[in-house]
Amino acid sequence: MFTGLIETTGTVVSLKKDANEVWRLVVDAPKFEGTLAVGDSVANNGCCLTVVEISGTQLGFDLLDETLRKTSFSLLKPGSALNLERSLRADARMGGHFVTGHVDATGTIVSLRQEGANYRLCIRPPESFRKYLVYKGSVAVDGISLTVAAINDVDKTFDIWLIPHTMQETNLRERKSGEPVNLEFDILAKYVERIQLFSAEKAAE
């Protein structure tokens, strides 16, 4: 479980198949040095991955083919910035919102522009996931807990306001129009939907 409050950004060292044909992502994360062990969970751009190797400041993660299909990881290259968050401690403050680290889909950045001191990010999600978006609701974008500022039904997009701190401390500072972002929608909304569907199915029996 995560909160969507990014702790640091890491840098992609490599993403390639190892001798066993398993995809291995290696990330340099100096700020996490000495704080993780093999088997720990770390959200990388919002995707929960297990640490399988540690070498100095570098962390190794094995990726399923499914992970590459469902996320934007296939576009990563050496030098790419990744948003990183360690799993939530039971005694920690609960900021952000409930983030599982299970990416639902990728959306496309339509625009990212500065307006005054802040920034406005516009994203087009897959049509099947638009139902989970509500005004002032939560959504994780590349693992960042953010608030929906507007839902645009005409062009099927949604907007998010970003403060300068978010731009400075996350990988959004490098993102451009047309690029994909990992999206995880509010799990509470998905549970409500499932309960309603199940109730309707039972009532129809």
N, C-alpha and C positions, 0 to 999 in steps of 0.2 A: 504494500500500500504506500502511496506517495501523496504529496499535497499539491504538487505543481509549482512549488516555490523553488526555483532553480538555485542551486548552491554555487555552481561554478560552470565554466565552459571548459571542455577538453578539446584536444586537437586530434583528428584522425591521423594515425601513423600509417595504417594499411588496412585494406579490406580485400582478402583473397582466400582462395581455397588452400587448405593445408594438405599434407601428404595423404590424408584419409578422405579427401574430397569434401571436407566440411568447411563452410565459410567461417573465417576467423576475422573478427574486427579487433584491431588494436588501437587503443586510445591513450594518449598521454594526458594524465590528470594530476599535475603536481600538487594541487591543493588537497588531494585525497591520500597522499602518500602516508602510509602507516596507519590508516584508519579503516582499511578493508581487508578481508580475508577471502580466500577462494571459497566460493559458495554463496557469497553475499549478492544481494540484488542491487542493481543500479539502473535508474531510468536514463536512457540515452535518447535524447530528442523525444521523450515521452514513452519510449518502448522499454519495458522491463526486461533486462538481460542479466544473466548470471555470470559473475566473475569466475573464469576458469583458469586464469594464469595472471600472476603478478610479477613484474620485473622492474624494480625501481619505481619510477613514477608511471610506468605503462601498465595498462589493464587489458587483458585479453578476454573477449567474449565470443562464444560460438553462436552462429545464427542459423536458424532453420530456413529452408527455401521459402516457406510460408511467410516468414518475417520479411524477406526481401520483396515478396509479392504485395504484402499489405502496407508496407511503409515506403518512405522515400530513401531508404538506405542504399538502394542500388545506384543512386547518383552520388554517393559519398566518394571523395577522393582524398589523398593525402593533403593535409592542411585544412580540411573542412572543420568548422567549429561545431561542437555538439553540446547541447544543454545537458547537464548532469545533475542528478539528484539521488542521494542515497535513500534507501527505504526508511519509512517513518518509524521513529522510536516510540514506544508506548508512553514514555514520560515526556514527550515533546509537545510544544504548543501546536495546535491544529490551525495553521493558516491555510490559505488557498481553498481547495475543496477536495473531495474524495477522488483520487486519481489512481486507477489500478495499474497503469503501465501497459494495458492491452489496447493497442492502437486499433481503432475501428476502421479507418480509411485515410486516404490522403485527400486534401483539398488543394486548390490552386490559388496562389496569391494573385489577385486581380490588380491591386495597387497597394503601395505603402508610401505614404507621403507625410511630410511634416506640415502641421497646421498650428501656427503659433509656437508655443514651447513644447507641444506634444505631437504625437504621431497618430495617424489613422490607418489602420490595416483593414483591407477588404479581401475576403476569402470566398471562393465559390466551392461549397462542399458537394459531395455526391448527392443527387436528388433524394435518394432513399434515406438519407440521414438528416435532412432539413427539419423533419418533424421533431427532433430533439432540441432544436434551438428555440429559446424563449428570450424575450427582452429582459435584460439584467440577469440572465441565467449564466451558468458557468460552462466553459469549454476549455479543454487543454489543447494548445497549439504548440507542436514540437515540445510537449511536456510542460509548457508554461500555463499556469492557471490564470485564465483571463475571463473578462466579463463581456457578454454580448451587448454592444451599444446600440445596434440597429439590425433589423432583419429586412432585407430588401426583396420583396416578392417579385418585382418586375424582372430583375436580372438574376434572381435566385442566389443572392450572395448575403453575407452578413459582415458587419463592421465591428471593429474593436478599437478602443482608444488605448494608446500606450504612453506611459510616462517616460521621460528621458532615462530614468534609472533602468527600466526594462530593456530599452534599446542598448544601453551601454553594457549591461551585465549578461545578455543572452545572445544567441546566434542570430536574432532578428536584425542585428546591425549589419549583417552580410546578405540578407535575403533580398530578392528582386522579384518584380512582376513576372508571372509565368512559371515560377518555381513551385514545386509541391511542398506541402507541410503535413506532418503527421497530426491527425485529429483524433481525440478521444472525447466522446460526448458523455454527459452526466449519467453515471450508472443508476442514479435514483430514478431518472426518467425512464430508463430501459426496464427497470424492475416494475414500475407502475404499468408500463405498456404490456409486459408479459402477464401480469396479474389480471388485467382487463381482458386480454385475449383468452386466457385460460378460463376466466369466469364466463365469457360469452360462449366458449366451446361447451362448457358444462351445461349451460342453460339451454343449448340447442340439442342436447342428447335426448 
